[in-house]
């Protein structure tokens, strides 16, 4: 039986993983709510594999410790892997797996929810009505039909997002190093970033975080956009330079900002911080703007996605245990 330490495990993760584990009796799961980090890595002692999430710290130091203590596989319960040192893992002979597609429509639909909330100001209307204020002044929105939407990154999530926006009757501009023929057949247009910046009313980010996309949204790229542009990020926090986005909010260059991710989210997201002082002045300032909506990395959070993540994570671990090839292995 392979012993697996599950880190960053919330009650909903434990429920779905335990349900899925009924079908994989060869795996023995032990759940830890703690995130994996240099401070907590000793919890992995005695385990054959670990299962981690998006904000666990799996750097070289952690990986070398895990290897010395017998860990041979890392199963990420997410698509992104920028928090893992894959080179160190390969050198340590630790295989790393991920979940590349966990209900892409979940994140795509959340991006659309942010667009609709910001546009029609339902977050503000909700509080007004609860206070008996039914005035409409200040709640004016615009029709999405015929607006130009820019989508950066057209993988599974980006494709789902573009299809939804085409359903609204929008013109959809796309940028990706690998154009998607299915989107072209739906009427989406692939173009360069310069054109996408200049012509889009709304720009939604669905690309991975790497050296070329780090702080993709910055003062230089924002200067090329329309005044009052709406920026949506449900991908990775570091795609947006938060301080420069705040400067653009002050100037009116950004008219609406919707974030489900944040560059420094590791210190605050997925936890109840309501009784704590959040020691992040940039994040706190961002929350004061009436045209900013921030959610706590919940784009993926649907029952369908959780079930798929659990099933795929356990399948990845089973493939490792049985030495089977897997398309989800990140460091073959």
C-alpha positions in Angstrom: 0.0 0.0 0.0 1.4 3.4 -1.0 1.2 6.0 1.8 0.3 9.5 0.6 0.4 12.8 2.6 -2.2 15.3 1.3 -1.2 18.9 2.0 -3.4 22.1 1.9 -6.4 19.8 2.5 -9.6 21.6 3.4 -12.7 19.7 4.5 -14.2 19.8 1.0 -10.9 18.3 -0.4 -11.0 15.5 2.2 -14.6 14.7 1.4 -14.0 14.4 -2.4 -10.7 12.6 -2.1 -12.1 10.1 0.5 -15.1 9.4 -1.8 -12.7 8.8 -4.8 -10.3 6.7 -2.7 -13.0 4.0 -2.3 -12.0 3.0 -5.8 -8.3 3.0 -5.1 -7.7 0.7 -2.0 -4.0 0.5 -2.7 -3.6 4.2 -1.6 -3.6 5.2 2.0 -4.3 8.9 2.3 -3.4 11.1 5.4 -4.7 14.6 5.4 -3.0 17.7 6.5 -4.6 21.2 6.4 -1.1 22.8 6.6 0.5 24.0 3.4 3.7 22.3 2.3 6.7 24.6 3.1 10.2 24.3 4.6 8.4 24.7 8.0 6.0 21.8 7.5 8.0 19.4 5.2 8.8 17.1 8.1 5.1 16.1 8.1 6.0 14.1 4.9 8.4 11.8 6.7 7.4 8.2 6.2 5.3 8.8 3.2 5.8 7.4 -0.3 4.1 10.3 -2.1 2.5 13.7 -1.5 -0.5 15.5 -3.0 -0.2 19.3 -3.1 -2.2 22.3 -4.2 -1.5 25.6 -6.0 0.1 27.6 -3.1 2.3 24.9 -1.6 6.0 25.7 -1.7 7.7 22.9 -3.6 11.1 24.5 -4.2 14.5 22.8 -4.5 15.1 22.8 -0.7 11.7 21.1 0.0 12.2 18.6 -2.9 15.7 17.6 -1.7 14.3 17.0 1.8 11.4 14.9 0.5 13.8 12.8 -1.6 16.0 12.1 1.4 13.0 10.9 3.3 11.6 8.5 0.8 9.1 10.6 -1.2 9.1 9.4 -4.8 6.1 11.2 -6.4 4.3 14.5 -6.2 0.7 14.7 -7.3 -0.5 18.3 -7.9 -4.2 18.9 -7.4 -4.1 21.7 -9.9 -3.1 22.5 -13.5 -0.4 25.1 -12.8 3.0 24.0 -11.7 5.0 27.3 -11.4 5.3 26.6 -7.6 7.3 23.4 -8.3 11.0 23.2 -9.2 10.7 20.5 -11.9 14.4 20.4 -12.5 15.1 19.7 -8.9 12.4 17.0 -8.9 13.9 15.3 -11.9 17.4 15.4 -10.4 16.0 13.9 -7.2 14.1 11.2 -9.2 10.7 12.4 -8.0 8.0 12.3 -10.5 5.6 15.2 -10.7 2.0 14.9 -12.0 -0.7 17.5 -12.4 -4.4 17.9 -13.3 -4.4 19.8 -16.6 -8.1 20.0 -17.1 -10.5 20.0 -14.2 -13.8 21.2 -15.7 -12.4 24.2 -17.7 -15.9 25.7 -17.8 -15.8 26.3 -14.1 -13.0 28.9 -14.4 -14.4 30.3 -17.6 -17.9 30.8 -16.1 -16.3 32.5 -13.1 -14.5 34.9 -15.4 -17.9 35.7 -17.0 -19.4 36.2 -13.5 -16.7 38.8 -12.7 -17.5 40.5 -16.0 -21.2 40.6 -15.3 -20.7 41.7 -11.7 -18.4 44.6 -12.6 -20.5 45.7 -15.6 -24.0 45.6 -14.0 -22.6 46.4 -10.5 -24.6 43.7 -8.8 -22.1 43.7 -5.8 -23.1 47.3 -5.1 -26.8 46.8 -5.9 -27.0 43.9 -3.5 -25.9 46.0 -0.5 -28.1 49.0 -1.6 -31.3 46.9 -1.7 -30.5 45.4 1.7 -30.4 48.9 3.1 -33.7 49.9 1.4 -31.9 52.0 -1.3 -33.5 51.3 -4.7 -32.0 54.2 -6.5 -30.3 53.3 -9.9 -27.9 56.2 -10.1 -24.4 54.9 -10.2 -25.4 51.4 -11.4 -25.3 52.0 -15.1 -23.9 49.2 -17.2 -23.5 48.4 -20.9 -24.6 45.8 -23.3 -22.1 43.0 -23.9 -23.5 42.3 -27.3 -21.1 43.7 -30.1 -18.4 44.6 -27.5 -14.9 43.4 -28.3 -13.4 40.8 -26.0 -9.7 40.0 -25.9 -8.7 36.6 -24.6 -5.0 36.0 -23.9 -4.5 32.2 -23.8 -6.8 29.8 -25.6 -6.2 26.5 -24.0 -9.1 24.6 -22.5 -10.2 27.4 -20.2 -9.7 30.1 -22.7 -11.6 28.1 -25.3 -14.5 27.7 -23.0 -14.5 31.4 -22.1 -14.4 32.5 -25.8 -17.3 30.2 -26.6 -19.4 31.8 -23.9 -18.6 35.3 -25.0 -19.5 34.4 -28.6 -22.8 33.3 -27.2 -23.3 36.9 -25.8 -22.8 38.2 -29.4 -19.3 39.6 -28.7 -16.5 40.0 -31.1 -13.7 37.9 -29.7 -10.0 38.6 -30.3 -7.6 35.8 -29.3 -3.8 35.6 -28.7 -2.0 32.4 -28.3 1.2 30.9 -29.6 -0.9 28.0 -30.9 -4.2 29.1 -32.5 -7.2 26.9 -31.8 -9.0 25.8 -35.0 -12.3 25.2 -33.1 -12.4 28.8 -32.0 -11.6 30.1 -35.5 -14.5 28.0 -36.8 -16.7 29.8 -34.2 -15.8 33.2 -35.6 -13.0 34.1 -33.1 -10.1 36.1 -34.6 -6.5 35.5 -33.7 -4.3 38.6 -33.7 -1.2 40.0 -32.1 -1.1 41.4 -28.6 -0.8 45.0 -29.9 -4.1 44.8 -31.8 -5.8 42.9 -29.0 -4.7 45.6 -26.5 -5.8 48.5 -28.7 -9.2 47.1 -29.8 -10.6 45.2 -26.7 -13.2 46.6 -24.4 -12.6 43.6 -22.0 -9.4 41.6 -21.7 -9.4 38.3 -19.9 -6.3 36.3 -19.0 -6.2 32.6 -19.4 -2.5 31.9 -20.0 0.1 30.2 -17.8 2.6 32.0 -15.7 6.1 31.9 -17.1 9.0 34.3 -17.8 7.3 35.7 -20.8 3.9 36.3 -19.1 5.1 37.6 -15.7 3.5 41.0 -15.2 2.0 40.9 -18.6 -0.4 43.6 -17.5 1.9 46.5 -16.6 2.1 50.2 -17.3 3.5 49.6 -20.8 0.8 47.2 -21.9 -1.9 49.2 -20.2 -0.9 52.3 -22.1 -1.8 50.5 -25.4 -5.3 49.8 -24.2 -8.6 51.7 -24.4 -9.4 54.1 -21.6 -11.8 52.4 -19.2 -10.8 48.9 -20.2 -12.0 46.0 -18.1 -9.3 43.5 -17.0 -10.2 40.0 -15.7 -7.6 37.6 -14.3 -8.7 34.1 -13.2 -5.3 32.5 -14.2 -2.2 33.4 -12.1 -1.8 36.4 -9.9 1.6 37.4 -11.1 0.3 38.0 -14.6 -0.8 41.4 -13.3 1.5 44.0 -11.7 -0.8 45.0 -8.9 0.8 48.4 -8.1 0.7 49.5 -11.7 -2.9 48.3 -12.0 -3.7 50.5 -9.1 -2.1 53.4 -10.8 -4.2 52.7 -13.9 -7.3 52.6 -11.7 -6.5 56.0 -10.4 -6.0 57.4 -13.9 -9.1 55.8 -15.4 -7.1 53.7 -17.8 -8.6 50.6 -16.1 -12.3 51.1 -15.7 -13.0 47.7 -14.1 -10.8 45.1 -12.5 -11.9 41.6 -11.7 -9.4 39.3 -9.9 -9.7 35.7 -8.7 -6.0 35.5 -8.2 -3.3 37.8 -6.7 0.5 37.7 -6.8 0.9 37.5 -3.0 -2.2 35.4 -2.4 -0.2 32.7 -0.7 -0.3 34.6 2.6 -4.1 35.1 2.6 -6.2 33.1 0.2 -8.0 29.9 1.2 -8.0 31.0 4.9 -10.5 32.9 7.0 -8.7 36.2 7.6 -11.7 38.1 8.8 -10.3 38.5 12.3 -6.8 39.3 11.2 -5.0 42.4 9.9 -3.9 41.8 6.4 -0.3 43.1 6.1 -0.4 43.9 2.4 -1.0 47.6 1.8 -1.3 47.1 -2.0 -4.0 44.4 -1.7 -5.9 46.5 1.0 -5.8 49.6 -1.2 -7.1 47.6 -4.2 -10.1 46.6 -2.2 -11.1 50.2 -1.6 -12.0 50.8 -5.3 -15.7 50.5 -6.1 -14.9 49.2 -9.6 -12.7 46.3 -8.3 -14.1 42.9 -7.5 -11.7 40.3 -5.9 -12.6 36.7 -5.1 -10.4 34.3 -3.3 -9.3 31.9 -6.0 -12.7 30.2 -6.3 -12.9 30.0 -10.0 -12.3 26.3 -10.0 -14.6 25.7 -7.1 -17.5 23.7 -8.4 -18.6 20.2 -7.4 -17.7 18.9 -10.9 -14.2 20.3 -10.7 -13.5 18.9 -7.2 -14.7 15.5 -8.2 -12.5 15.5 -11.3 -9.5 16.8 -9.4 -9.8 14.0 -6.8 -10.3 11.3 -9.4 -7.4 12.5 -11.6 -5.0 13.0 -8.6 -5.6 9.4 -7.4 -5.3 8.1 -11.0 -2.0 9.9 -11.3 -0.8 8.2 -8.1 -2.0 4.8 -9.2 -0.1 5.3 -12.5 3.0 6.0 -10.6 2.5 3.1 -8.2 2.0 0.7 -11.2 4.8 2.3 -13.3 2.4 3.2 -16.1 3.0 6.0 -18.6 0.9 9.1 -18.1 0.3 12.2 -20.2 0.0 14.2 -17.0 3.6 13.5 -15.9 5.4 16.9 -16.0 9.1 15.7 -15.7 9.4 12.4 -17.7 
